[in-house]
Amino acid sequence: MEFESTLFVVMCWKRAPFLRIIVPLVVGIVLQLNIPVHAALYIILIGSCIAGVLAFRFLPLQWRFRATWLPGIFLFILICCCGGLLLHNADLRRSKGFYGHYINDDTPLCLLHIKAPPEEKSRSFKTMVQVMAVYRQGEWMPAKGYLLVYIGKDSSSPALRYGDELIARKRPESVKFNGNPGAFDYQQYLVTQQVYQQLFLRPQDFYRLPHNRGHPVQQLLLQAREYCLSNLKKFIGNGPEAGMAEALLIGYRQDLDREVVQSYSNTGIVHVIAISGMHLALLYGTLLWLLQWLPAHRWMNFTKAVIVLLVLWGFALLTGASASVLRSAVMFTGITIGRFILYRHSSIYNTLAASATMLLCFNPYLVLDAGFQLSYLAVLGILLFYQPVYQLFQWKYRWADWLWQMTAVSLAAQLSTTPVSLFYFHQFPNYFLPANLVAVPLSTVIIYGEVILLFVAPLGLPAVWLGKGLKYLIFSMNSCVSWIGELPGALIRNIHCTLAQTLLLYLLIAGLALWLLVKFRPGLWTGLFCAWAFLIVRVQWILACRQQCSLIIYNVPAYMAIDCVKGNNVQFAGSDSVWQLPVAQQLLNARSGLRVQTGGVATFQQYGRFLSFQGKRLLIIDSMLPEHSPSEKFAANYILLTCNPPVSIRRLSDFYTFDTLILAASNSSWRIRKWKRECEMMRVKYYSIGEQGAFVLKLR
């Protein structure tokens, strides 16, 4: 039996050759992310591997028989190197035409092309621009790269749209990570989008050129999106229901109600309001049904394939081409070509691996995209576990069988995505199953209803009644999801899961799946070993948290937030109004990662603006100093300057002796620059929270 199960695994591996490509490709990309290597080394290794494979063919037969594994090792290393080289070359900063190479200390003059419609914020418009050229030494130098641009709202500011070109005179600024423990690294996220800097423009900082050079296809897609948005708002309204309708149909999320999104997140069905494989599967099935009247002829099949691919990719581009949409589009492209053009049916596992390989070759940074990971893991989980779960029960009635099918799909997808979800979001929705059973069928009906609404919009009255019906359905779905999310015990929060624990969970699932599904006995021992290792890692973290001791000054603009951590207790010092801001979630995430709760800390003392913790003294200065210097200086380990106090470093040294000066993020940028210059002249050690991130001091 063990031999047969091993043979089954090997046959599945051989039937999906792209699985043998995607694994080393991902390994190479991940290694390059963590251990950057120069391209020359990759080229040398690739050449060596090719030479090794060719030389192996000329070895004596008995040597080749004994070392049959050697070419596989060479090919694995070769593909790993290709993955690393792909990521190396994908970094625009290494290309010769990168705009950053042409920008010196002077304020540059840049030609910018708007790549996306400006998105309205509270005090500005946000958009993505492509740098076309940089003016240097009396001539325009062609350049490439992308910038995140914020344009201040002003009555004199021209209305900007996709395709406009601007000449801007402003030096780009680096996008900085606030460094708060547990915070989302927005800087790293933008790097995966090939964006490394940002611009803050006022109307006087740029000039809009009179022509518009938007791509005709993109212009057409934007017109189609505007047609959808205008009709949905016209017949459904402007409330939360309209925002949900826009998100369900074309993935437009700017009008989504924040409380509604939180309800869907708390119940684990946020995938319903994100354009994903479900939407493309509905579209693909509808297209096949509409085109079934065409005769089964070679040229007719070719016509079917062209129509299906044009509609699928048009919809993918219309919705923004997210990672999950691209995955589905590439998979359905392969299935369509195989079915209608090549007349061949490939293994679904091979198609899944092939689509991932193509997307990673196009953009290797997708390996870090949470949507990319969750999308592929969900599909893989459904392929592996749906049938075994579904076959656990047999139902006599069709409606019960249909419900059980949906339940099996939800359980299979949840099983394969839970470890990654815990790693990224640190929470688990206990009622994901009833929420899926309510939202998935309702959202399917709503999507089809919205498509019909767009077709009957010119007819007037039918569109009005259909819009009212859709609004009621969306309201009912939102209400049900909100009710489920507010039930007792609906959500387990603050689950700490490291990368090592995530990998151990997946090895545990894989091992037990091999043992249960194909009777592969080593899978059981692998699963038990991973469960034991997971517990060891968890216990080590708990013990480390009991012994921890640290002082954290968070990077919060305009406010002061300090945590003194001792064991599993934390004492807060700062502005209580911080907890009413969105940044409060970052502080809660940091405390979750440290496994602490609010409580008294014996070694913490506070007297006004003076803090003492674990023998370290912290003095907070947020106002001007007295006129006369004291006869004896006050000794402190750290001084925190916050809220723009009008002080100089030289004057500060007349009052205090200190080791390190900490510059809070609540100070203005010009004042921070002034203090830094003074510190460098006086050789005073300083730490700028706004530039270097949160100040974390480990104590004993």
Secondary structure, DSSP 8 states (H G I E B T S, - for coil): -HHHHHHHHHHHHHH-TTHHHHHHHHHHHHHHHHS---HHHHHHHHHHHHHHHHHHTTS-HHHHHHTTTHHHHHHHHHHHHHHHHHHHHH-GGGSTTBGGGT--SS--EEEEEE-S--EE-SSEEEEEEEEEEEEETTEEEE-B-EEEEEEE--TTS----TTEEEEEE---EE------TT---HHHHHHHTTEEEEEEE-GGGEEEEEEE---HHHHHHHHHHHHHHHHHHHHH-SSHHHHHHHHHHH---TT--HHHHHHHHHTT-GGGGS--HHHHHHHHHHHHHHTTTS-S-HHHHHHHHHHHHHHHHHHHHHTT--HHHHHHHHHHHHHHHHHHTS-----HHHHHHHHHHHHHHH-GGGGG-HHHHHHHHHHHHHHHHHHHHHTT---SSHHHHHHHHHHHHHHHHHHHHHHHHHHHH--EETTHHHHHHHHHHHHHHHHHHHHHHHHHGGGSHHHHHHHHHHHHHHHHHHHHHHHHHTSTT-EE------HHHHHHHHHHHHHHHHHHHH--HHHHHHHHHHHHHHHHHHHHHHHHHHT-EEEEE---TTS-EEEEEETTEEEEEE-GGGGGSTTHHHHHHHHHHHT-EE---TTEEEETTEEEETTEEEEEE-S---SS--SS-EE-SEEEE-S-----HHHHHHHEE-SEEEE-TTS-HHHHHHHHHHHHHHT--EEEHHHH--EEEE--
